[in-house]
Amino acid sequence: MDLQRRRYLLGSDQLELAVAAYEPKDFIGALRRPNLAVIAEMKQRTPSMGVLAEDYRPADLAHAYADGGAAAISVLTHMAGFGGRVEHIRMARAATPLPILRKDFVTDAYEVAEARVCGADAVLLIVAALEPRQLKDLVALTKSRGMAALVEVHDEAETAAALEAGARAIGVNHRDLKTFAVDLGLTERLRKLVPREVVLVAESGIHSAADARRMREAGADAILVGEALMRSADPAAVIKELSV
């Protein structure tokens, strides 16, 4: 298992020294803007859409996203299905001062520490992939590491679980992970359940300024956009269009 290999290569003492060497940026604060904040995502491929970039260059993408006015950057680090690696965070960090989200199926405390070591400021935690106790522990651990957790939900029950776990940022994923169908109405439905002091991020299926405006009117503080940027010849221009 790749996680076990990485854990073995970096001992606990070395890990803590490396953690201390990076001071995380304020990911949640970066999403509180007068206009709609854009979390610009980079990923080489997806299970549902296949290869998005034959020539995948995280540093170049980070530069373009920053030029477009992105509030933060999301970096896919999951290898199977997405072609991601933790090294891609390092590449993006070297190219931009923007806050970085590690997007992966994080289930282990080591992955949170590893994210900070590589230069990430936040991690994605998916309610559907975690037991309630595990979710609560990882949210608390992330906070203790000086980082943020973007807690991803798909329905009312998961939203309640995220809030119970202490989430300060909730991501509403419009994509059904079983059927891959997308429903932008999910943010409109779940917004009323999320307190205003909790940052709400609308994720998946946002391709146009009209989609972004709909999310803003629904009460989203930010949107997470990947496919539209990865398929564009000018991602900076797309980000500007989406920052409604």
C-alpha positions as CSV (number, residue, x, y, z in Angstrom):
1,M,0.0,0.0,0.0
2,D,1.3,3.4,-1.0
3,L,0.4,5.0,2.3
4,Q,2.3,2.4,4.3
5,R,5.4,2.9,2.0
6,R,5.3,6.7,2.5
7,R,4.9,6.3,6.3
8,Y,7.9,4.0,6.5
9,L,10.1,6.3,4.4
10,L,9.6,9.2,6.9
11,G,10.0,8.3,10.6
12,S,7.8,10.0,13.2
13,D,10.6,12.3,14.4
14,Q,11.4,13.4,10.9
15,L,7.7,13.9,10.2
16,E,7.2,16.3,13.1
17,L,10.3,18.3,12.1
18,A,8.9,18.6,8.6
19,V,5.4,19.5,9.9
20,A,6.9,22.3,12.0
21,A,8.9,23.6,9.0
22,Y,5.7,24.8,7.1
23,E,3.3,27.4,8.5
24,P,-0.2,26.8,7.1
25,K,-2.1,29.7,5.4
26,D,-5.7,30.6,6.3
27,F,-7.7,28.5,3.8
28,I,-11.1,29.3,5.2
29,G,-10.3,33.1,5.5
30,A,-9.4,33.1,1.9
31,L,-12.9,31.9,0.9
32,R,-14.6,34.8,2.7
33,R,-14.8,37.4,-0.1
34,P,-17.3,40.0,-1.2
35,N,-17.7,38.1,-4.5
36,L,-17.9,34.3,-5.1
37,A,-14.5,32.7,-4.2
38,V,-13.2,30.1,-6.6
39,I,-11.2,27.1,-5.5
40,A,-9.4,26.1,-8.7
41,E,-8.8,22.4,-8.9
42,M,-6.0,20.6,-10.8
43,K,-6.3,16.9,-11.7
44,Q,-4.8,14.8,-14.5
45,R,-7.8,12.6,-15.0
46,T,-11.1,11.4,-13.4
47,P,-12.8,8.0,-13.3
48,S,-15.9,9.4,-15.1
49,M,-14.3,11.7,-17.7
50,G,-10.9,10.0,-18.3
51,V,-7.8,12.0,-19.1
52,L,-8.1,15.7,-18.8
53,A,-4.5,16.6,-19.4
54,E,-1.9,14.6,-21.3
55,D,0.8,17.1,-20.4
56,Y,0.0,17.7,-16.7
57,R,2.0,20.5,-15.1
58,P,0.9,21.5,-11.6
59,A,3.3,24.4,-11.3
60,D,2.0,26.0,-14.6
61,L,-1.6,25.4,-13.6
62,A,-0.9,27.1,-10.2
63,H,0.5,30.1,-11.9
64,A,-2.5,30.4,-14.3
65,Y,-5.0,29.9,-11.4
66,A,-3.3,32.6,-9.4
67,D,-3.4,35.0,-12.4
68,G,-7.1,34.4,-12.8
69,G,-7.8,35.5,-9.2
70,A,-8.5,32.1,-7.6
71,A,-9.0,32.2,-3.8
72,A,-7.4,28.8,-3.3
73,I,-6.1,25.8,-5.2
74,S,-7.3,22.2,-4.9
75,V,-4.7,19.5,-5.8
76,L,-5.8,15.9,-6.4
77,T,-3.3,13.5,-4.8
78,H,-5.2,10.2,-5.3
79,M,-3.3,8.0,-7.8
80,A,-6.0,5.5,-8.7
81,G,-8.5,7.1,-11.0
82,F,-7.0,10.6,-10.8
83,G,-3.3,10.2,-11.4
84,G,-2.4,12.3,-8.4
85,R,0.6,12.3,-6.1
86,V,1.5,14.2,-2.9
87,E,4.4,15.6,-4.9
88,H,1.9,17.6,-6.9
89,I,1.2,19.7,-3.8
90,R,4.9,20.5,-3.5
91,M,5.0,21.6,-7.2
92,A,1.9,23.9,-6.7
93,R,3.3,25.3,-3.4
94,A,6.6,26.3,-5.1
95,A,4.6,28.1,-7.8
96,T,2.1,30.1,-5.7
97,P,1.4,31.6,-2.2
98,L,-2.3,30.7,-2.5
99,P,-3.8,28.4,0.1
100,I,-3.8,24.8,-1.1
101,L,-6.4,22.0,-0.4
102,R,-5.3,18.4,-0.5
103,K,-8.1,16.6,-2.2
104,D,-8.0,12.8,-1.6
105,F,-9.8,10.1,0.3
106,V,-8.2,11.0,3.6
107,T,-8.8,8.5,6.4
108,D,-5.6,8.5,8.4
109,A,-3.9,11.0,10.7
110,Y,-0.6,10.5,8.8
111,E,-2.2,11.9,5.6
112,V,-3.1,15.1,7.4
113,A,0.5,15.6,8.7
114,E,1.8,14.6,5.2
115,A,-0.4,17.3,3.6
116,R,1.1,20.0,5.8
117,V,4.6,18.7,5.2
118,C,4.1,19.1,1.4
119,G,2.7,22.6,1.8
120,A,-1.1,22.1,2.0
121,D,-3.2,24.3,4.2
122,A,-6.4,22.2,4.2
123,V,-7.6,18.6,3.6
124,L,-10.8,17.2,2.2
125,L,-12.7,14.9,4.5
126,I,-15.6,13.0,2.9
127,V,-18.4,12.1,5.3
128,A,-19.5,9.1,3.3
129,A,-16.0,7.6,3.6
130,L,-15.7,8.0,7.3
131,E,-17.3,6.7,10.5
132,P,-18.8,9.5,12.7
133,R,-16.0,9.0,15.4
134,Q,-13.3,8.9,12.7
135,L,-14.7,12.1,11.1
136,K,-14.8,14.0,14.4
137,D,-11.3,12.9,15.3
138,L,-9.9,13.9,11.9
139,V,-11.6,17.4,12.1
140,A,-10.1,17.9,15.5
141,L,-6.7,16.7,14.4
142,T,-6.7,18.9,11.3
143,K,-7.4,21.9,13.5
144,S,-4.6,20.9,16.0
145,R,-2.2,20.8,13.0
146,G,-3.1,24.4,12.3
147,M,-5.0,23.4,9.1
148,A,-8.5,23.5,7.8
149,A,-10.9,20.7,6.9
150,L,-13.3,21.0,4.0
151,V,-15.9,18.4,5.0
152,E,-17.8,17.0,2.0
153,V,-21.5,16.1,2.1
154,H,-24.1,14.8,-0.3
155,D,-27.4,15.0,1.7
156,E,-29.1,16.3,4.8
157,A,-27.9,13.4,7.1
158,E,-24.3,14.0,6.0
159,T,-24.6,17.7,6.6
160,A,-25.8,17.1,10.1
161,A,-22.9,14.7,10.7
162,A,-20.4,17.3,9.4
163,L,-21.8,20.0,11.7
164,E,-21.8,17.6,14.7
165,A,-18.1,16.8,13.9
166,G,-17.3,20.5,14.2
167,A,-16.9,21.4,10.5
168,R,-16.1,25.1,9.8
169,A,-16.2,24.6,6.1
170,I,-18.7,22.3,4.3
171,G,-18.5,21.3,0.7
172,V,-21.7,20.2,-1.1
173,N,-20.8,17.7,-3.8
174,H,-23.4,17.9,-6.5
175,R,-22.1,14.6,-8.1
176,D,-23.6,11.3,-7.0
177,L,-20.6,9.1,-6.4
178,K,-22.5,6.0,-7.4
179,T,-24.2,7.2,-10.6
180,F,-22.0,10.3,-11.4
181,A,-25.3,12.2,-12.0
182,V,-25.0,15.9,-11.1
183,D,-27.7,18.0,-9.3
184,L,-26.9,21.7,-8.8
185,G,-30.1,22.0,-6.7
186,L,-28.3,20.2,-3.9
187,T,-26.6,23.4,-2.7
188,E,-29.9,25.2,-2.8
189,R,-31.5,22.4,-0.7
190,L,-28.7,22.2,1.9
191,R,-27.9,25.8,2.4
192,K,-30.6,26.4,5.0
193,L,-29.1,23.6,7.2
194,V,-25.6,25.3,7.4
195,P,-25.1,28.2,9.8
196,R,-23.8,31.4,8.2
197,E,-20.5,31.3,10.2
198,V,-19.7,28.0,8.4
199,V,-18.2,28.5,5.0
200,L,-20.3,26.7,2.2
201,V,-18.5,25.5,-0.9
202,A,-20.5,24.2,-3.9
203,E,-18.6,21.4,-5.7
204,S,-18.9,19.7,-9.1
205,G,-20.9,20.5,-12.3
206,I,-20.2,24.2,-12.3
207,H,-19.1,25.1,-15.9
208,S,-20.4,28.6,-16.6
209,A,-20.9,32.1,-15.2
210,A,-24.6,31.3,-15.0
211,D,-23.9,28.2,-12.9
212,A,-21.7,30.2,-10.6
213,R,-24.3,33.0,-10.3
214,R,-26.9,30.3,-9.4
215,M,-24.6,29.0,-6.6
216,R,-24.0,32.6,-5.3
217,E,-27.7,33.3,-5.2
218,A,-28.2,30.0,-3.4
219,G,-25.9,31.3,-0.7
220,A,-22.6,29.6,-1.5
221,D,-19.5,31.4,-0.3
222,A,-17.2,29.6,-2.8
223,I,-17.3,27.1,-5.7
224,L,-14.8,24.3,-6.4
225,V,-14.2,24.0,-10.1
226,G,-11.9,21.5,-11.9
227,E,-13.1,20.1,-15.2
228,A,-14.0,23.5,-16.8
229,L,-10.5,24.7,-16.0
230,M,-8.6,21.6,-17.0
231,R,-10.4,21.6,-20.4
232,S,-9.8,25.3,-21.1
233,A,-6.9,26.8,-23.0
234,D,-7.2,29.9,-20.8
235,P,-8.1,28.8,-17.3
236,A,-7.3,32.2,-15.8
237,A,-10.1,33.8,-18.0
238,V,-12.5,31.1,-16.9
239,I,-11.8,31.8,-13.2
240,K,-12.4,35.5,-13.8
241,E,-15.8,34.7,-15.4
242,L,-16.8,32.5,-12.5
243,S,-15.9,35.0,-9.8
244,V,-19.4,36.6,-9.9
